Amino acid sequence: MDLRIHKAIAQKLEEGLSGGWLSDYLVAWHGPSGQLAPNVTVWRGADRTDDEVRAYIDAVLTGIVPAQDIEVVAEL
């Protein structure tokens, strides 16, 4: 796991929590040892649609987490 990247992801997701875009999130790392890649699951905020949250998350995590490694699920 790359701690610098993990912190950058967490910072952006915390901003999403504060802004009401998300109700929660999980950052997991997968892959072979030495080549771990981030995988992000976000739970959308109550007043947001899946499409709105997907667009927001894709924009803030561009270049950090590939879109195929981001999952948006209904609120908790």
N, C-alpha and C positions, 0 to 999 in steps of 0.2 A: 504494500500500500504506500502510495506517495502522500505523505502527511501534508505537504504544501497544497496539492490538488484537493485533498479531503477538506482542508480548511477553507479553500476557495469555494467549493461546492456548498459546504455548510453555511458559509456567510451569505451566499446568494439565496439559499433556501430559507434561512432565518429572516431575510428581508421579505420573502414571499409570505412567511407566517405573519409578520408585522403588518403587511399590507392587505391581509385578508385573502390572498390568493390561495393559500394552503391552510389546512387544519392540522397537518402533521406530515412528516417525511421520514424516509429511511434511506441511508446510503450504505450499500453493501459492496464488497469487492470480490471479484471472481476471476478465475483463470489460473494458469499454472504458477507455481512459485517463481517470483522474480518478474512476472509479467501480469500482475493483477490489474484489473480495469474496474472503474466504478460502475455501479448499477444503482439507479435512483428510482424509488417509488415515492410518489406524492399523493396525499389525500387532498382533494380540492376543498376550498372553502365553501361554506353553505350557500353563498350568493354567487357562485361562479359555476359555469358549465365546464364539462370536460374539454371541449374545444378551446375555450378561453384560457384555461389553465395550461393545456398542451402548448398553445402558442406562446404564452408567457414563459413557461419553463424552457421550451426549445430556444427562445431568444436569450434568456439569461445564462443558460448553460452551453451555448454554442462554443465550440472549440474546447470544451472541457469534458462533456459527456455526450457521446453519440446519441442521436434521437432514438435509435433502436434499443438503447439501454435505459430509457426513461419510461416509466409506467405511471399513468394517471388513473386513480380509482376514486370512486364516490367518497363523499365525506364520511368521517368516522361516526 
